[in-house]
Amino acid sequence: MLVVACCAVLALALAVVLVLTEVVADLHRARSAADLAALASVAPALGGAPPDCRIAGRVASLNGARVTTCTVLADGSVLVGVEVPVRSRGPLTANGLLPATVSARARGGVMS
């Protein structure tokens, strides 16, 4: 009986670790999407055009993210916020113990 209980506790611990690993991976995905979206939105500035937040939305979408904020700052840089849905849809997410989405922000600009 003790062996069965120990195996059950070990299986539960392993499941929690796997879910948390997926959430961390989604957080890294959000950070990467934010970085790429911010850099892409300021790319037109290299040719003298103003930054374009529509480009940030397209790049974020290609990376599985959704742009929540895109602000062109006074110095010409762009601050982009993105949101990525957490891929793990287990009981921890359903009960509110883990977030349904993770978010990240990044700033991109052209150095003068």
Secondary structure, 3 states (H helix, E strand, C coil): CHHHHHHHHHHHHHHHHHHHHHHHHHHHHHHHHHHHHHHHHHHHHHHCCCCCHHHHHHHHHHCCCEEEEEEECCCCCEEEEEEEECCCCCHHHHCCCCCCEEEEEEEECCCC
